[in-house]
Amino acid sequence: MFEFLRSWYQRKFSDPHSVTLLLLLVSAFALLYFFGALLMPVLVAVVIAYLLDWPVVKMQRMGITRTIASIIVMGLFCSVMVGIVFGFGPVLWQQTSNLLQESPAMLEKGKYYLLHLPDSYPTLITQEQVRTIVASVESKAVEFGQVLVSASLTSLKDVVAWLIYLVLVPLMVFFMLKDKSQLIASVSAILPNQRRLIQQVWSEMNQQIMNYIRGKVLEILIVGSVSFVVFTVFDLRYAALLGVLVGLSVLIPFIGAALVTIPVAAVALFQFGLGSEFWYVLIAYGIIQALDGNVLVPLLFSEAVDLNPVFIITAVLFFGGLWGFWGVFFAIPLASLVRALANAWSSTLEDSGQSSVAAE
């Protein structure tokens, strides 16, 4: 066993470039794990900078200097965000408050339907099973309410921090856009000379991460907008709030769509009962999810669709458990990074094998 491990270590890490890549990964992982909360504004700024770099590059190709292009793009981005917050925010706030107020009535109506299921399907479910389900749902609802209240109270302490972030993040994004070349050169100067594998992995992941962030934002906007229009056509209450939830659900592959089905079905059941309108809403929602998974995602993420769904779900659970929202958001790029690292170390092994054969 020891000989096997020693042989594996010599094959994989006899090359100093492999050791450099491993040390960089361990350092980055430790930095994010222990200081991720402190670095959150920087991570947000990096994501936004990746998103806005594409229009800046396009404007540069039109003959505009990078500084002027960065000012124009940042001005437009801030204007759009302010418009969304003050134009769409009050509607979402009102619908959220109304939904919370009606949640007890919705739970009672759902309880009524559950308690009458044995009368309609006595061979499939019993009264005892229904009581168990109802008790479980009520306990989960109470727990969710307690978590919601505690989160709202703790968020009051973070108001000042959020105000600071609203100033610092746009400034960091602007300087990341304007001084991109200088920042990359500064980071490159810190890295050791044995960085061939680092450059190989970076060249493979840089464009993919940029495309992923841009594609994910487009997917959220498209799915959310289409859902809002469909829910409005069916005259479903809280159409704006549910459209936002459906749009944000694409952040969590496979799992998000299943979770958001619960509020969509609950609102439709509370409004329409078990009539035909209820089933029309669910069918339309299922069509939206099917088109998103089978048409939109392959178009936007052509470089990532070859990842097996098992790997994607595992990455969501693992990285989400480590880094929360950002671990979920970057689950697919991080899974792709693992694959790129495996390819890099495999190429190192092949190179070493070829060099030994050449020496003989």
VEXMAR-602946 format. One line per field, with one value per residue: residue in three letters; residue number from 1; x, y negated, z negated of N, C-alpha, C in turn. Coordinates in steps of 0.05 Angstrom, whole numbers, always signed. Atoms other than C-alpha are relative to their C-alpha. Layout:
res <- [ALA, ...]
n <- [NUM, ...]
n.east <- [X, ...]
n.north <- [Y, ...]
n.up <- [Z, ...]
ca.east <- [X, ...]
ca.north <- [Y, ...]
ca.up <- [Z, ...]
c.east <- [X, ...]
c.north <- [Y, ...]
c.up <- [Z, ...]
END
This chain:
res <- [MET, PHE, GLU, PHE, LEU, ARG, SER, TRP, TYR, GLN, ARG, LYS, PHE, SER, ASP, PRO, HIS, SER, VAL, THR, LEU, LEU, LEU, LEU, LEU, VAL, SER, ALA, PHE, ALA, LEU, LEU, TYR, PHE, PHE, GLY, ALA, LEU, LEU, MET, PRO, VAL, LEU, VAL, ALA, VAL, VAL, ILE, ALA, TYR, LEU, LEU, ASP, TRP, PRO, VAL, VAL, LYS, MET, GLN, ARG, MET, GLY, ILE, THR, ARG, THR, ILE, ALA, SER, ILE, ILE, VAL, MET, GLY, LEU, PHE, CYS, SER, VAL, MET, VAL, GLY, ILE, VAL, PHE, GLY, PHE, GLY, PRO, VAL, LEU, TRP, GLN, GLN, THR, SER, ASN, LEU, LEU, GLN, GLU, SER, PRO, ALA, MET, LEU, GLU, LYS, GLY, LYS, TYR, TYR, LEU, LEU, HIS, LEU, PRO, ASP, SER, TYR, PRO, THR, LEU, ILE, THR, GLN, GLU, GLN, VAL, ARG, THR, ILE, VAL, ALA, SER, VAL, GLU, SER, LYS, ALA, VAL, GLU, PHE, GLY, GLN, VAL, LEU, VAL, SER, ALA, SER, LEU, THR, SER, LEU, LYS, ASP, VAL, VAL, ALA, TRP, LEU, ILE, TYR, LEU, VAL, LEU, VAL, PRO, LEU, MET, VAL, PHE, PHE, MET, LEU, LYS, ASP, LYS, SER, GLN, LEU, ILE, ALA, SER, VAL, SER, ALA, ILE, LEU, PRO, ASN, GLN, ARG, ARG, LEU, ILE, GLN, GLN, VAL, TRP, SER, GLU, MET, ASN, GLN, GLN, ILE, MET, ASN, TYR, ILE, ARG, GLY, LYS, VAL, LEU, GLU, ILE, LEU, ILE, VAL, GLY, SER, VAL, SER, PHE, VAL, VAL, PHE, THR, VAL, PHE, ASP, LEU, ARG, TYR, ALA, ALA, LEU, LEU, GLY, VAL, LEU, VAL, GLY, LEU, SER, VAL, LEU, ILE, PRO, PHE, ILE, GLY, ALA, ALA, LEU, VAL, THR, ILE, PRO, VAL, ALA, ALA, VAL, ALA, LEU, PHE, GLN, PHE, GLY, LEU, GLY, SER, GLU, PHE, TRP, TYR, VAL, LEU, ILE, ALA, TYR, GLY, ILE, ILE, GLN, ALA, LEU, ASP, GLY, ASN, VAL, LEU, VAL, PRO, LEU, LEU, PHE, SER, GLU, ALA, VAL, ASP, LEU, ASN, PRO, VAL, PHE, ILE, ILE, THR, ALA, VAL, LEU, PHE, PHE, GLY, GLY, LEU, TRP, GLY, PHE, TRP, GLY, VAL, PHE, PHE, ALA, ILE, PRO, LEU, ALA, SER, LEU, VAL, ARG, ALA, LEU, ALA, ASN, ALA, TRP, SER, SER, THR, LEU, GLU, ASP, SER, GLY, GLN, SER, SER, VAL, ALA, ALA, GLU]
n <- [1, 2, 3, 4, 5, 6, 7, 8, 9, 10, 11, 12, 13, 14, 15, 16, 17, 18, 19, 20, 21, 22, 23, 24, 25, 26, 27, 28, 29, 30, 31, 32, 33, 34, 35, 36, 37, 38, 39, 40, 41, 42, 43, 44, 45, 46, 47, 48, 49, 50, 51, 52, 53, 54, 55, 56, 57, 58, 59, 60, 61, 62, 63, 64, 65, 66, 67, 68, 69, 70, 71, 72, 73, 74, 75, 76, 77, 78, 79, 80, 81, 82, 83, 84, 85, 86, 87, 88, 89, 90, 91, 92, 93, 94, 95, 96, 97, 98, 99, 100, 101, 102, 103, 104, 105, 106, 107, 108, 109, 110, 111, 112, 113, 114, 115, 116, 117, 118, 119, 120, 121, 122, 123, 124, 125, 126, 127, 128, 129, 130, 131, 132, 133, 134, 135, 136, 137, 138, 139, 140, 141, 142, 143, 144, 145, 146, 147, 148, 149, 150, 151, 152, 153, 154, 155, 156, 157, 158, 159, 160, 161, 162, 163, 164, 165, 166, 167, 168, 169, 170, 171, 172, 173, 174, 175, 176, 177, 178, 179, 180, 181, 182, 183, 184, 185, 186, 187, 188, 189, 190, 191, 192, 193, 194, 195, 196, 197, 198, 199, 200, 201, 202, 203, 204, 205, 206, 207, 208, 209, 210, 211, 212, 213, 214, 215, 216, 217, 218, 219, 220, 221, 222, 223, 224, 225, 226, 227, 228, 229, 230, 231, 232, 233, 234, 235, 236, 237, 238, 239, 240, 241, 242, 243, 244, 245, 246, 247, 248, 249, 250, 251, 252, 253, 254, 255, 256, 257, 258, 259, 260, 261, 262, 263, 264, 265, 266, 267, 268, 269, 270, 271, 272, 273, 274, 275, 276, 277, 278, 279, 280, 281, 282, 283, 284, 285, 286, 287, 288, 289, 290, 291, 292, 293, 294, 295, 296, 297, 298, 299, 300, 301, 302, 303, 304, 305, 306, 307, 308, 309, 310, 311, 312, 313, 314, 315, 316, 317, 318, 319, 320, 321, 322, 323, 324, 325, 326, 327, 328, 329, 330, 331, 332, 333, 334, 335, 336, 337, 338, 339, 340, 341, 342, 343, 344, 345, 346, 347, 348, 349, 350, 351, 352, 353, 354, 355, 356, 357, 358, 359, 360]
n.east <- [+17, -18, -13, +20, +3, -25, -1, +20, -9, -22, +11, +17, -11, -29, -2, +4, +24, +23, -1, +8, +29, +12, -3, +18, +27, +3, +0, +26, +21, -1, +7, +29, +14, -3, +4, +20, +19, -14, -6, +25, +2, -19, +11, +23, -12, -12, +22, +11, -20, +1, +25, -1, -25, +7, +6, -23, -17, +13, -3, -28, -3, +12, -19, +3, -20, +11, +10, +26, +19, +7, +18, +27, +12, +7, +23, +24, +6, +11, +26, +19, +4, +17, +27, +12, +5, +22, +23, +11, -2, +24, +20, -8, +4, +28, +10, -11, +15, +27, -2, -5, +25, +20, -11, +16, +25, -8, -6, +25, +13, -15, +7, +27, -2, -14, +17, +22, -11, +9, +27, -1, -18, -4, -19, -28, -10, +17, +2, -24, -22, +5, -5, -29, -10, +9, -16, -27, +1, +4, -25, -19, +9, -8, -29, -7, +7, -20, -24, +5, -1, -27, -16, +7, -11, -29, -7, +1, -27, -17, +8, -24, -19, +11, -4, -28, -5, +11, -20, -26, +1, -2, -27, -18, +6, -10, -30, -6, +4, -19, -28, -1, -26, -19, +6, -9, -29, -8, +4, -20, -26, -2, -2, -27, -6, +10, +29, +11, +26, +18, +9, +17, +27, +12, +9, +23, +22, +6, +22, +23, +13, +12, +24, +19, +13, +18, +22, +17, +16, +20, +19, +17, +18, +19, +19, +17, +18, +20, +17, +18, +20, +18, +17, +18, +21, +19, +11, -9, -9, -29, -14, -27, -16, -4, -18, -27, -8, -6, -25, -22, -2, -19, -27, -5, +9, +17, +12, +15, +26, +18, +7, +18, +26, +17, +16, +17, +23, +16, +15, +21, +20, +16, +16, +18, +9, -9, +13, -17, -20, -23, -16, -12, -23, -22, -9, -16, -25, -16, -11, -22, -23, -10, -14, -25, -20, -7, -5, -15, -26, -20, -8, -16, -22, -8, -25, +3, +21, -11, -3, +21, +17, -9, -22, +10, +15, -21, -14, +19, +1, -26, -9, +20, -5, -24, +0, +27, +11, -20, -7, +21, -1, -23, -2, -7, -28, -19, -1, -17, -28, -10, -6, -23, -23, -6, -12, -27, -18, -3, -19, -27, -8, -6, -25, -22, -3, -12, -28, -16, -3, -20, -26, -9]
n.north <- [+24, +23, +3, +10, +28, +14, +0, +19, +27, +7, +4, +23, +25, +3, +24, +24, +14, -13, +9, +28, +0, -11, +20, +22, -9, -2, +28, +13, -14, +8, +29, +3, -14, +14, +29, +5, +21, +26, +5, -1, +22, -4, -21, +12, +18, -16, -11, +22, +9, -20, +5, +25, +2, -4, +25, +17, -9, +7, +29, +4, -7, +22, +23, +14, -8, -18, +17, +11, -22, -9, +20, -2, -25, +1, +19, -14, -21, +11, +11, -22, -12, +19, -2, -25, +1, +19, -5, -27, -7, +3, -21, -25, +3, -1, -28, -17, +4, -11, -29, -8, +3, -20, -27, -18, -9, -19, -25, -13, -11, -25, -21, -9, -19, -24, -16, -12, -19, -27, -4, -4, -23, -16, -23, +10, +14, -3, +23, +1, +11, +28, +14, +1, +20, +27, +8, +6, +26, +22, +4, +13, +28, +15, +3, +20, +27, +8, +7, +25, +22, +4, +11, +29, +15, +1, +16, +28, +8, +1, +22, +17, -14, +0, +27, +2, -16, +14, +20, -13, -19, +14, +11, -22, -9, +20, -2, -26, +3, +20, -8, -29, -9, +5, -18, -27, +0, -1, -27, -17, +5, -13, -28, -10, -4, -26, +3, -8, -12, +21, +14, -18, -1, +26, +5, -17, +8, +29, +5, -16, +14, +24, -8, -11, +22, +15, -18, -4, +25, -1, -20, +10, +20, -12, -18, +16, +16, -17, -9, +23, +4, -23, +2, +23, -8, -16, +17, -11, +21, +1, -8, +12, -14, -27, +1, +4, -25, -19, +9, -5, -29, -11, +1, -27, -19, -22, +2, +25, -2, -16, +15, +22, -11, +0, +25, +3, -17, +9, +24, -8, -15, +18, +18, -13, -26, -22, +3, -2, +22, -10, -19, +16, +14, -19, -9, +21, +1, -22, +6, +20, -14, -18, +16, +10, -21, -14, +18, +24, -6, -7, +23, +19, -13, -22, -12, -13, -20, -27, -9, -17, +12, -10, +17, +26, -1, -4, +26, +19, -7, +3, +27, +15, -4, +14, +29, +11, +9, +1, -28, -9, +16, -8, -29, -11, +7, -14, -27, +1, +5, -27, -15, +12, -8, -28, +0, +11, -19, -23, +8, -2, -29, -8, +12, -13, -27, +4, +8, -23, -17, +13, -3, -27]
n.up <- [+0, +1, -26, -19, +5, -8, -29, -9, +6, -18, -27, -2, +11, -5, -15, +17, -8, +14, +28, +1, -3, +24, +21, -6, +6, +30, +11, -7, +14, +28, +1, -3, +22, +26, -2, -21, +8, -2, -28, -15, -19, -22, -17, -14, -20, -22, -16, -16, -19, -21, -15, -15, -16, -28, -14, +0, -22, -25, -4, -7, -28, -15, +1, +25, +20, +21, +23, -8, -2, +27, +11, -13, +7, +28, +2, -9, +18, +25, -7, -2, +26, +15, -11, +8, +28, +6, -16, +4, +28, +16, -7, +13, +29, +5, -5, +20, +25, -3, +0, +28, +15, -9, +3, +17, -14, -20, +14, +8, -23, -7, +20, -6, -23, +9, +18, -15, -20, +4, -9, -29, -7, +25, -3, -4, +24, +23, +17, +17, -16, -5, +25, +3, -19, +9, +23, -9, -14, +20, +15, -18, -4, +24, +0, -21, +10, +20, -15, -14, +20, +10, -22, -3, +22, -3, -24, +8, +8, -24, -18, -4, -17, -27, -11, -7, -24, -23, -9, -6, -22, -26, -3, -6, -27, -19, -2, -12, -29, -11, +3, -2, -8, +22, +22, -9, +0, +27, +10, -13, +12, +25, -4, -7, -29, -8, +0, -25, +5, +9, -24, -16, +13, -2, -27, -5, +17, +0, -19, +8, +23, -11, -14, +19, +14, -19, -7, +23, +3, -22, +6, +21, -11, -19, +13, +18, -16, -12, +21, +8, -21, +0, +24, -4, -19, +15, +22, +26, +19, +6, -24, +0, +20, -9, -23, +11, +12, -21, -13, +18, +5, -19, +13, +11, -21, +6, +26, +2, -13, +17, +24, -7, -6, +24, +2, -23, +3, +23, -8, -19, +14, +17, -16, -19, +9, -18, -25, -24, -1, +16, -16, -21, +10, +4, -26, -12, +15, -9, -27, +3, +10, -20, -21, +11, +2, -25, -22, +7, +12, -20, -16, +16, +13, -17, +9, +26, +0, -1, +27, +8, +22, +27, +8, +5, +26, +21, +3, +13, +28, +13, +1, +14, +28, +8, -5, -1, -25, -21, -7, -18, -24, -16, +2, -26, -6, +18, -10, -24, +10, +9, -24, -13, +16, -6, -27, +2, +13, -18, -21, +12, +1, -28, -8, +13, -13, -26, +4, +8, -24, -17, +12, -5]
ca.east <- [+0, +56, +92, +29, +20, +94, +90, +26, +57, +120, +79, +33, +77, +148, +136, +146, +89, +41, +65, +56, -15, -31, -4, -44, -108, -97, -82, -144, -188, -164, -171, -243, -261, -234, -242, -300, -347, -295, -280, -354, -354, -292, -325, -389, -346, -309, -374, -402, -336, -338, -409, -392, -324, -358, -391, -327, -286, -338, -333, -257, -261, -302, -243, -265, -212, -220, -228, -285, -317, -314, -347, -403, -416, -415, -462, -511, -507, -519, -577, -610, -600, -630, -689, -701, -696, -743, -788, -797, -777, -840, -884, -844, -846, -921, -934, -887, -922, -990, -968, -941, -1007, -1047, -1000, -1041, -1105, -1067, -1041, -1112, -1139, -1083, -1098, -1171, -1153, -1106, -1157, -1209, -1161, -1180, -1253, -1235, -1179, -1190, -1147, -1086, -1082, -1110, -1132, -1072, -1023, -1057, -1053, -979, -967, -1007, -970, -903, -923, -947, -882, -841, -883, -871, -796, -794, -831, -782, -723, -755, -765, -695, -665, -704, -680, -607, -610, -625, -554, -526, -559, -496, -453, -500, -496, -421, -422, -467, -410, -350, -373, -387, -320, -283, -320, -301, -227, -228, -256, -210, -145, -157, -90, -51, -87, -73, +0, +5, -24, +22, +83, +66, +62, +125, +158, +135, +64, +52, -5, -35, -36, -66, -123, -133, -138, -189, -231, -228, -272, -317, -330, -344, -393, -425, -438, -466, -508, -534, -557, -591, -624, -651, -679, -710, -741, -765, -795, -830, -857, -884, -919, -949, -974, -1003, -1040, -1071, -1087, -1048, -1038, -967, -945, -886, -861, -870, -836, -775, -774, -777, -721, -677, -691, -645, -586, -594, -595, -650, -664, -687, -743, -771, -769, -804, -859, -885, -903, -929, -974, -996, -1016, -1053, -1088, -1109, -1135, -1167, -1178, -1171, -1205, -1179, -1143, -1099, -1077, -1066, -1019, -979, -976, -951, -900, -876, -869, -827, -781, -776, -758, -707, -673, -675, -670, -645, -591, -557, -557, -528, -481, -457, -389, -418, -475, -428, -424, -464, -525, -497, -433, -473, -519, -458, -423, -485, -489, -415, -396, -463, -448, -380, -395, -471, -501, -436, -419, -487, -479, -411, -426, -421, -356, -325, -344, -313, -251, -244, -247, -196, -149, -156, -140, -80, -50, -65, -28, +30, +30, +29, +85, +128, +114, +132, +196, +218, +205, +245, +302, +305]
ca.north <- [+0, -48, -32, -45, -113, -131, -111, -151, -212, -209, -203, -260, -310, -298, -357, -425, -454, -403, -422, -496, -483, -441, -494, -548, -507, -492, -566, -590, -538, -556, -631, -623, -574, -615, -686, -678, -723, -779, -772, -771, -842, -824, -761, -799, -852, -798, -766, -834, -852, -786, -803, -874, -859, -836, -903, -939, -897, -908, -984, -980, -947, -1007, -1053, -1076, -1076, -1025, -1080, -1114, -1047, -1027, -1093, -1085, -1012, -1024, -1084, -1042, -984, -1027, -1062, -996, -968, -1032, -1028, -955, -967, -1028, -1005, -931, -928, -958, -909, -850, -876, -885, -816, -784, -816, -797, -725, -720, -746, -695, -637, -612, -610, -574, -523, -511, -501, -452, -416, -412, -379, -330, -309, -294, -253, -187, -199, -203, -151, -104, -49, -94, -133, -128, -179, -162, -176, -242, -263, -246, -288, -347, -346, -344, -402, -444, -433, -451, -514, -535, -523, -563, -621, -621, -621, -677, -720, -708, -723, -789, -809, -792, -827, -893, -892, -885, -947, -989, -935, -931, -1007, -1003, -947, -989, -1040, -994, -941, -990, -1023, -956, -935, -1000, -993, -919, -938, -998, -967, -895, -887, -917, -873, -809, -829, -841, -773, -740, -773, -740, -670, -627, -613, -540, -556, -521, -480, -541, -577, -515, -511, -586, -589, -532, -563, -638, -641, -587, -625, -689, -653, -618, -682, -718, -656, -647, -720, -713, -649, -681, -740, -697, -644, -696, -741, -684, -657, -726, -733, -663, -673, -741, -710, -659, -716, -681, -722, -742, -734, -781, -747, -677, -697, -722, -657, -615, -657, -650, -575, -564, -580, -510, -459, -407, -420, -493, -476, -423, -470, -528, -481, -482, -558, -558, -499, -527, -595, -563, -514, -569, -613, -563, -500, -434, -462, -462, -529, -496, -441, -491, -531, -469, -445, -513, -514, -445, -467, -527, -481, -431, -485, -514, -448, -421, -483, -544, -512, -476, -541, -583, -531, -490, -480, -453, -408, -348, -345, -287, -308, -265, -307, -372, -353, -329, -395, -435, -397, -398, -469, -496, -465, -498, -568, -575, -617, -627, -553, -538, -594, -569, -494, -480, -521, -489, -420, -439, -464, -395, -364, -414, -398, -324, -337, -379, -327, -272, -312, -317, -242, -232, -282, -248, -180, -206, -238, -173, -134, -185, -180, -104]
ca.up <- [+0, -18, +47, +86, +53, +63, +136, +146, +112, +155, +219, +203, +165, +190, +236, +199, +241, +209, +139, +154, +178, +117, +69, +104, +98, +24, +10, +48, +15, -55, -41, -18, -74, -132, -106, -56, -96, -98, -24, -3, +26, +68, +94, +112, +148, +187, +210, +233, +266, +305, +327, +350, +382, +446, +464, +444, +492, +547, +537, +539, +607, +630, +614, +544, +490, +434, +381, +419, +435, +362, +341, +392, +375, +300, +308, +348, +300, +238, +273, +290, +220, +188, +236, +219, +144, +142, +198, +185, +111, +81, +121, +96, +24, +27, +57, +7, -53, -25, -14, -85, -112, -72, -88, -148, -105, -50, -100, -126, -56, -40, -105, -85, -18, -52, -105, -51, -7, -42, -24, +50, +51, -8, +22, +32, -34, -104, -155, -199, -143, -128, -201, -202, -139, -166, -232, -196, -150, -209, -248, -187, -176, -248, -242, -177, -210, -268, -220, -180, -242, -268, -199, -195, -264, -250, -182, -218, -245, -175, -147, -157, -125, -65, -57, -58, -6, +39, +43, +42, +92, +150, +137, +138, +201, +236, +220, +238, +306, +317, +292, +313, +347, +289, +238, +279, +286, +211, +195, +246, +214, +148, +177, +183, +250, +250, +270, +336, +308, +275, +342, +375, +324, +325, +401, +399, +343, +354, +416, +388, +323, +362, +407, +348, +309, +370, +389, +318, +314, +382, +360, +297, +336, +391, +346, +295, +349, +385, +320, +300, +368, +364, +292, +311, +370, +322, +274, +219, +157, +137, +209, +201, +137, +166, +231, +191, +151, +214, +246, +184, +180, +240, +194, +164, +221, +217, +143, +151, +200, +153, +93, +129, +151, +79, +75, +147, +134, +66, +94, +152, +106, +58, +115, +162, +120, +157, +218, +289, +280, +226, +273, +330, +287, +267, +339, +363, +307, +327, +400, +378, +338, +395, +446, +398, +386, +457, +500, +463, +420, +479, +518, +461, +431, +489, +456, +391, +413, +421, +345, +318, +275, +218, +218, +221, +162, +122, +136, +115, +49, +34, +53, +29, -39, -40, -13, -14, +42, +80, +76, +108, +159, +182, +174, +249, +260, +198, +224, +290, +252, +220, +289, +316, +258, +272, +346, +326, +280, +331, +384, +336, +328, +404, +414, +362, +394, +463, +437, +404, +468, +507, +458, +467]
c.east <- [+17, +14, -18, -3, +25, +3, -19, +10, +23, -10, -14, +14, +31, +6, -4, -25, -25, +0, -9, -31, -14, +1, -19, -29, -5, -2, -27, -23, -1, -8, -30, -15, +1, -7, -21, -19, +13, +4, -25, -3, +19, -11, -24, +11, +12, -21, -12, +20, +2, -24, +3, +25, -7, -8, +24, +19, -12, +4, +29, +5, -11, +18, -2, +21, -13, -11, -27, -21, -9, -19, -28, -15, -9, -24, -26, -9, -12, -28, -21, -6, -18, -29, -14, -8, -25, -25, -14, +0, -25, -22, +7, -5, -29, -11, +11, -15, -28, +0, +5, -25, -20, +11, -16, -26, +7, +7, -26, -14, +15, -5, -27, +1, +13, -19, -23, +11, -9, -29, -1, +16, +5, +20, +29, +11, -21, +0, +25, +24, -4, +6, +30, +12, -7, +16, +29, +1, -3, +25, +21, -7, +8, +30, +8, -7, +20, +27, -3, +1, +28, +18, -6, +12, +31, +8, +0, +28, +19, -7, +24, +20, -10, +4, +29, +6, -11, +18, +25, -1, +0, +28, +20, -5, +11, +30, +8, -3, +22, +28, +3, +28, +21, -5, +9, +30, +10, -3, +21, +28, +4, +5, +28, +3, -11, -30, -13, -28, -21, -10, -18, -28, -14, -11, -25, -25, -9, -24, -26, -15, -14, -26, -22, -15, -19, -24, -19, -18, -21, -22, -20, -20, -21, -21, -19, -21, -23, -20, -20, -22, -21, -19, -19, -23, -21, -13, +7, +10, +30, +17, +28, +19, +7, +19, +29, +10, +8, +26, +24, +4, +21, +28, +7, -10, -16, -16, -18, -28, -20, -9, -21, -27, -20, -16, -18, -25, -18, -17, -22, -22, -18, -18, -21, -12, +11, -14, +20, +22, +25, +18, +13, +25, +24, +11, +18, +26, +19, +12, +23, +25, +12, +15, +26, +21, +9, +6, +19, +27, +21, +9, +19, +25, +9, +25, -3, -20, +11, +6, -24, -17, +8, +23, -10, -14, +20, +15, -17, +0, +26, +9, -21, +3, +24, -4, -28, -8, +21, +10, -21, +2, +22, +4, +10, +29, +20, +2, +17, +30, +12, +8, +25, +26, +8, +13, +29, +20, +3, +19, +28, +10, +8, +26, +24, +5, +13, +29, +18, +4, +21, +28, +11, +8]
c.north <- [-25, -4, -11, -31, -16, -1, -20, -29, -8, -5, -27, -26, -1, -26, -24, -16, +12, -9, -28, -2, +10, -20, -24, +7, +1, -28, -14, +12, -9, -29, -4, +13, -16, -30, -7, -22, -27, -8, -1, -24, +3, +21, -10, -19, +15, +11, -22, -9, +20, -5, -24, -2, +3, -26, -20, +7, -7, -30, -7, +6, -21, -25, -16, +10, +17, -16, -11, +22, +10, -19, +3, +25, +0, -19, +13, +22, -10, -12, +22, +12, -19, +1, +25, -1, -18, +5, +26, +8, -3, +21, +27, -1, +3, +28, +19, -3, +11, +31, +10, -2, +21, +28, +18, +10, +20, +27, +15, +12, +25, +22, +12, +21, +26, +18, +13, +19, +29, +5, +5, +24, +17, +23, -10, -13, +1, -26, -4, -12, -29, -16, -3, -21, -28, -9, -7, -27, -23, -6, -13, -29, -17, -5, -21, -28, -10, -8, -26, -24, -6, -12, -30, -16, -3, -18, -30, -9, -3, -22, -18, +13, +0, -28, -4, +16, -14, -22, +14, +18, -14, -12, +22, +10, -19, +3, +27, -1, -17, +10, +31, +11, -3, +20, +29, +1, +1, +28, +19, -3, +14, +30, +9, +5, +27, -1, +8, +12, -20, -15, +18, +1, -27, -6, +17, -10, -29, -6, +15, -13, -25, +7, +11, -22, -15, +18, +3, -24, -1, +20, -9, -20, +12, +17, -16, -16, +17, +10, -22, -4, +22, -2, -23, +8, +17, -15, +12, -22, +3, +8, -10, +15, +29, +1, -4, +26, +21, -7, +7, +30, +13, +0, +28, +21, +23, -4, -25, +2, +16, -16, -22, +10, -2, -27, -4, +16, -9, -24, +7, +16, -18, -18, +15, +26, +21, -1, +2, -21, +9, +18, -15, -14, +19, +11, -21, -3, +23, -4, -20, +14, +19, -15, -11, +21, +13, -18, -23, +6, +10, -23, -18, +13, +24, +13, +16, +22, +29, +10, +18, -12, +9, -18, -28, -1, +3, -26, -20, +6, -5, -29, -19, +3, -15, -30, -11, -8, +1, +28, +12, -14, +11, +31, +12, -8, +15, +30, +2, -5, +26, +16, -12, +7, +29, +3, -10, +20, +25, -7, +0, +28, +10, -12, +14, +28, -2, -7, +24, +19, -12, +3, +28, +3]
c.up <- [+0, +26, +21, -3, +8, +30, +12, -4, +20, +28, +3, -7, +2, +16, -18, +8, -14, -29, -2, +3, -25, -23, +4, -7, -30, -12, +6, -16, -30, -4, +1, -24, -26, +1, +22, -7, +3, +29, +18, +19, +24, +19, +17, +22, +23, +18, +18, +21, +24, +19, +18, +18, +30, +15, +1, +23, +27, +6, +7, +29, +18, -1, -25, -19, -22, -23, +7, +2, -27, -14, +11, -9, -29, -5, +8, -20, -26, +5, +2, -27, -17, +10, -8, -30, -7, +17, -6, -30, -16, +7, -13, -30, -7, +3, -21, -27, +2, -1, -28, -17, +7, -4, -19, +14, +21, -13, -9, +24, +10, -19, +5, +23, -8, -17, +16, +22, -6, +9, +30, +9, -24, +3, +2, -26, -22, -16, -18, +15, +6, -25, -4, +19, -9, -24, +8, +14, -19, -16, +17, +5, -24, -1, +21, -9, -21, +13, +14, -18, -9, +22, +4, -22, +3, +24, -7, -8, +23, +19, +7, +19, +29, +13, +8, +26, +25, +11, +9, +25, +27, +5, +8, +29, +21, +4, +11, +30, +13, +0, +1, +6, -22, -23, +7, -1, -29, -12, +12, -12, -26, +3, +7, +30, +10, +0, +27, -3, -9, +24, +17, -12, +3, +28, +6, -16, +3, +18, -8, -23, +10, +15, -19, -15, +18, +7, -23, -4, +22, -5, -21, +11, +19, -14, -19, +16, +12, -21, -9, +21, -1, -24, +2, +19, -14, -23, -27, -18, -6, +24, +1, -19, +9, +24, -9, -12, +21, +14, -18, -4, +19, -11, -11, +21, -11, -26, -1, +12, -17, -25, +6, +8, -23, -2, +25, -2, -23, +7, +19, -13, -17, +16, +16, -11, +18, +27, +23, +1, -16, +17, +24, -9, -4, +27, +13, -14, +8, +28, -2, -10, +21, +22, -11, -1, +26, +23, -8, -12, +20, +17, -15, -11, +16, -9, -25, +0, +1, -28, -7, -22, -28, -10, -7, -27, -23, -5, -14, -30, -14, -2, -13, -31, -10, +1, +4, +28, +22, +8, +19, +27, +19, +0, +27, +8, -18, +8, +25, -7, -9, +24, +14, -15, +5, +28, -1, -12, +18, +23, -10, +0, +28, +9, -13, +12, +27, -2, -8, +23, +19, -11, +5, +29]
END
